[in-house]
Amino acid sequence: GENVEQHPSTLSVQEGDSAVIKCTYSDSASNYFPWYKQELGKRPQLIIDIRSNVGEKKDQRIAVTLNKTAKHFSLHITETQPEDSAVYFCAASIRGNEKLTFGTGTRLTIIP
Amino acid sequence: SAVISQKPSRDICQRGTSLTIQCQVDSQVTMMFWYRQQPGQSLTLIATANQGSEATYESGFVIDKFPISRPNLTFSTLTVSNMSPEDSSIYLCSVKGDRAYEQYFGPGTRLTVT
């Protein structure tokens, strides 16, 4: 089955700087890659996703890139703010299968 | 996105008992899933709740331990049976619409087994 690895496990960034979280997946049939943000005690919240037919997607300060050949995708957060502090999870799934396989998570701390 | 609710939001249960968790969506959805999130860990899929048929379980999860019902397109239940302290986790349902890729999560049920 699919295996998703995520790095780093923890990341501390000065407010205003950029943060990058990276994930790799094993199943070349995977074609959908969402990112979730989970604040303490809250549900995972979908913040951005990308499908395999595009290489990059951006939404304000958040962007995701996908390299299908290398089977890895990354989350980029620019101009970080204290409210970006949370645990971020990447995931992968196959259209038609729909089951999400999650990475192990990255705890992002924004230092004021 | 759909509004998803879960009941109960949290519970403390004794070892050997069972707890049924409900997931309600405010609109019909094609697919519903149940996940477990152990303390400080990632999310692991337990099963896909199939409307009108038996749930599809992932490796390591069995129907006797986690029976699931899905009587219609807006509701599902997950039962955690014969609980032990190792079952202490957050249990989350998620839903996916017919045409969309996106999955959205319910608020979760925090279960503590003593």
Interface residues (C-beta under 8 A of the other chain):
Chain A: G1 Y32 P34 Y36 K42 R43 P44 Q45 L46 D49 R51 F89 S93 R95 E98 K99 L100 T101 F102 G103 T104 G105
Chain B: M31 F33 Q41 S42 L43 T44 L45 T48 E58 S59 L92 S94 K96 Y101 E102 Q103 Y104 F105 G106 P107 G108
